[in-house]
Amino acid sequence: MKIYHRWLLSYLPVFLTIVSVLIFLFFTVLGNYSKQQAVKANEVFARNILQTTDSILRFSEQTMIKEILTNDRIRLFFDGDTSGDPFENYLISQRVRDLSTYLLSIDSIYLYRASDQVVLTTNTMISLEQFADRAFLEKAMQAEGAHAWSVIRSFREFQGETGVQKQVISLSKKIPLNSGVQGLIVANIQLSKLEEALRELLVSDLNFVTLSDASGAPLIGSGTSSGSVLTSLTSDYSGWTVISGFKQTNAFGYLSSISNVWYAAMLLSVLVGIIWLFLAARRHYRPIQLIESNIRLYTRNAKQSAEKTASGERQDEFHFIRTAIDELVEHSKDFDKKAEESAGFRRKLLFKRILEGTEPLLAEEWELEMERAGLSDQECRIAVAVIEIDHSNKFVDVYSQQDQGLLKFALTASVRETGQQMDRHVWCEWMSQDQLAVMVLAEQEQTEFDAWLQSFCKQVGHWIGQNLPFTVSCGIGAVIDSPGHIARSYSEALEALQFKSHFGSNSVISYGEINTPPQGHLLEYADQIVTAAQAFRSGQANWEEQLRGLFAMFKNAAVRREDAADFINYFIFALDKECKTLPTGLRLIWEEEALPDIRSKVKGFIQIEEAEKPIRTILKTLSEQFQLQKQKKESHKLILQIKEYIEANYSNPDLSLNHISENFQLHMKSVSRLFKEEFGENFVDYVAKVRMEHAKKLLNEESPDSVQEIARRVGYSHSITFIRVFKKWIGMTPGDYRKMNRETKEGL
């Protein structure tokens, strides 16, 4: 079968199915939309009825509450003050009748007084035993809390009353409102009056409405048998429920006639679509014919493909095209596979394999790399250098993965460009997160090559230090002349980098410059580390000198990076062990402040100096805190002794900070600090205050001593100094102070 006919038979069912689905979806959406709008309209209708009903009930309740609160006669009735006055009872009965007339929905109102169990209606005043609605009153009096509207019930006023009983709903309010001990006022709404008030809303040819009370008993309406329920709303005020919906009518017939028009329009659309499909299929088949013709023209089996099959039918056009596409896909897969094994990827794997020495290097692979370097027919020397990012932990913390990639790309580019500028073949790849391995090929002698490598690494480090936000250190392995020893040169370069703790960051370290210390050499420093820690713990005066000597000795040892880290960690361990024996207060200072600070500051250090400086600073501050804590325990008694000494020797002109320091064998700064902490003022001010107090006493006395003599008696060799200090403290000269005191005494 020709593909032309196959397309026609394939497209028509699809087209018809889609059109049918669209028609169905259209009318479904239209029906749902119409129903939603109907539900909304019906909900508005039902809510309007419920709100109108609530308004009638609320207004009736509020009118009753207002009457209870404002009508003095009703209040006197419940107080019992009108029990013997028929005229007052008549006036109250008349007021209740007026309320029933004013509130059109109210059928009757009566009052019940609990003190003498009397009921006052609009017609009479009778006892509770004779009242026909006695059961409702007793139930209302026993109920607790605020009363809502009752369910539908029968009501009659007199026992034995004949005739049809009224169907009412009742609202009872206790008197007084907050306790209800005096009685009740009850209002009855007859359902027929309520229905008459809602008549204009209830009469509808489209909607039906049923209003039921809180118990579900129908109040107004004829049920839902004539239609489907669309809305059900319950009042928060009365608890009544409105159920509403549309009556079954012939209104949908009109909609059906409109739907037939739509069906005709859709059918016409289908016919137009079929015609269009024929035209489109014929037009779309033309490119297929051209593609088939071109493929048959340029394929080797054109004659065979043009022949008819044994059944007499021509071969399917798509089968032929599919065969050609399958061949194209196979070629594409082969191409993608080769692309994955691109030169760059294979070179990177080869580079790592050569440096790590995990697999033997094939001669063909090495010859290919030599050809790329232009050294295939010449003997060359090889060296490996490893460039490591200094403080790599900070590098990882500060920069995002994307920024790290950009910075590492810039580093790699600078290495390659520097090699090109210096006319050497440089092959570099990242071996880890912070290490870039560089293989350099050259034809120089070993001595010249070593010097060139030093210059190359320094130039790379200098450029990175000036243009990138970090520095690098470079480890250089031995120069070799055989590719089989490249892994050894790489290992030596890594080993050289282990001595960054001695050479520092941003340095170039050659393997030939290092002296590898013997195994276990750190044990010889163990005793010195423990001794220095004990000196700090005991507060020895020379603990800083011991610490400085320990670090100097270790720096001169030129140890590996791991050994330096072990040294610092062991020293911190020894300090922690010693400080755990401190008193509780001092131990907490060490554990909560100093120890975490030391560990944070020495993290990721390179040189010993980078760890020594923060350790010394923190320990010095900690030592001062320790000394201060120790002094505080003994200083209070000492400072009291100094205070007594000042009180006894204030007249001594030589009394000074230096004098106290010599007598009590304390440093002057310690005396000054203790005075400030103990008394809140410095030493000089304290002595001056003591002297001024004694000077005031002497000036107040009836003494013939002159100001110069008083100055001498309070410790001042020169009266001028005494006068200046006295005026500063008292606000006037000694002479004026004496004169003021004498005038005061004479006035008394």
C-alpha angles and dihedrals in degrees: 000000000000115000087233090068092039091057091050092052091045098048099045098063091044092049094047092046093051092047091049091049091049091051091048092047091048095055092040091054090044091051093047091048092050091048092049091051091047091050091050092049091047091048090053089049093050093044089052091054091047093048091048091051092048090049092054092048094044092049091051092048094046091049090053092048090049091050091049092051099042109030109092094191092058089048091050090048092057091042087058095239094125099047093111099038113084092185092058089049089050091052091050090048089049091051090051090051090050090053090052089051093046094049102057093194093054113094099183143349128200136177126222121200112202097197094071098009094242125155120208116199132171089265107037149346114245139160123265093250091060095044114104094211092055095121093058091048094051092048091048092050091052094048118099129223129011116339120236126198113295127238118262112293143162119260135193130162104213130043114247091023111156128212134060113326117237119248107224144159116223138210118199124193123192120229115254096028097226099047111010095210095134100054147272141288113209128196121193123202115199112223092224091059091047090050090049090053090053095041096110091054097042098051105087135140093208106037133054121202132196120188116196133178127242092278092053096253111144114249103173131008140043103263131256101285093108096058148357122286113246103164135032117179129176123203117236088208106048101014089232119144128220116204116190141168145143123290118235105261139155092256091109091062090075090051089051091056089052090049091056089058088053091049090053091049091050092049090052089050090053092053091049089048092053092052091047090049092057091051094045093048091052092048094046092050092064096074090050090055091050093048092049092048093051094047092049090048094055102035124094095232095053092129094050093047091051093056121094123247123253091265091061095250125117119250115266111268092222092054090058093045091045090054091053092047091050090055089048091051092051091053089048092052091051090050093049091049091053090045090057087055092054122158095255094052094046091046091054092052090046091049093054091044092053095047097043093042092219094140132024114263115244117228091228092056093050092046089054091054091047090054090053089051092047092240101106097120097037135074114243141183123238133207133175124215126184118210112203127192110238117235091009092176090064090044091057094044097048102043131054122235091261093050091046090053092051093048092047090049089053090050092050092048091051091052093051094044092049090052091051092049090051091047097243133127108245124188115187136171135168110257097181142355094286106016127084114191116211123195114196123196121197143152096226129117116264096256093049091043092053091053091046092051091052091050092045094052093045092050091050091047092048093052093047092048091054100041108029129056095244141044132237137212123213129214117198124203127206121288111252135184100207127068089219090070097051091101089057092052090049091052090050091051090053090048091051090056089057087074095062086111088068102034096036133221124315089032137133113228123188120201090231091060097060130084111208109222119228121267114276095015091138090073090075090066095050095090093047091049092052091045092052091048091050091049091055092046094051092046095239114180093234098049091112091053091051091049092049091049092049093054092044091053092050094046090054091053094071096217131180122268094254090050091051091051090048090050093052093044092050091049091051089048092051091048091049092049093051095043092053087073092059121108114277097262095048092042091055090052089054097044099041102035117012102038096050089045093053093048091049095048097048095045111123096003119166107189125041088239090062089061097035097059099055092041092053093045094050093044092049092052090045092050090054090051090050092051091047092052091049093048093049090063094055101026098077094064091042094050090051089055090051090049091053090048091054091048090053098042104034090120091062108104089207092061103124142130090272091050092053091045092055095044095048096032094236133133113259091235090053092052092048092047093048091051091050093049095043103040104016093239136079126259098257094052091047093053091046091051092052092049093048092053091055091044090055091052091052092048091050093054123086092252127149090213114125125233089257091055093048090049089055093047092055095048107271118126092192122049092209091063090047093050092049094049092044092053090047092054102033101029096237139059121271090249093054090046092053091046092050092052093049092050090049092052092047091051090055 
